[in-house]
Amino acid sequence: MTPEQFDAALTELEWKGSDFCARAGLVPNTVWRWRKSLAPIPPWVGEYLRAVLAVQRLHAEFVAHELHGAGRAV
């Protein structure tokens, strides 16, 4: 994952770097080092963000489905 991809994922999640660090149990300057390419972004970060994004998208689809009444039993 590149710093640009990392930032794009955070933008889609509406997270700041500090939000990611808090959720992942990292010290805040970790994201700064990744963004400056001073440290590589570990592979697990991409997997973590893809999973969170997938859950967010599924939730949005579920909510949209429920709001349109398609989830109601007849």
Backbone hydrogen bonds, N-H to C=O, Kabsch-Sander energy under -0.5 kcal/mol:
donor,donor_aa,acceptor,acceptor_aa,energy
6,F,2,T,-2.6
7,D,3,P,-2.6
8,A,4,E,-2.3
9,A,5,Q,-2.3
10,L,6,F,-2.3
11,T,7,D,-2.5
12,E,8,A,-2.4
13,L,9,A,-2.1
14,E,10,L,-0.9
14,E,11,T,-0.7
15,W,10,L,-2.7
20,F,16,K,-1.9
21,C,17,G,-2.4
22,A,18,S,-2.3
23,R,19,D,-2.3
24,A,20,F,-2.5
25,G,21,C,-1.1
26,L,21,C,-2.6
30,T,27,V,-2.1
31,V,28,P,-0.7
32,W,28,P,-0.8
33,R,29,N,-2.1
34,W,30,T,-2.0
35,R,31,V,-2.8
36,K,32,W,-1.8
37,S,34,W,-1.5
38,L,33,R,-2.7
39,A,33,R,-1.1
45,V,42,P,-1.5
46,G,42,P,-0.7
47,E,43,P,-1.5
48,Y,44,W,-2.8
49,L,45,V,-2.7
50,R,46,G,-2.6
51,A,47,E,-2.2
52,V,48,Y,-2.5
53,L,49,L,-2.7
54,A,50,R,-2.2
55,V,51,A,-2.3
56,Q,52,V,-2.5
57,R,53,L,-2.6
58,L,54,A,-2.5
59,H,55,V,-2.6
60,A,56,Q,-2.3
61,E,57,R,-2.3
62,F,58,L,-2.5
63,V,59,H,-2.8
64,A,60,A,-2.4
65,H,61,E,-2.5
66,E,62,F,-2.7
67,L,63,V,-2.6
68,H,64,A,-1.4
69,G,66,E,-1.5
70,A,65,H,-1.4
71,G,65,H,-0.7
72,R,69,G,-1.3
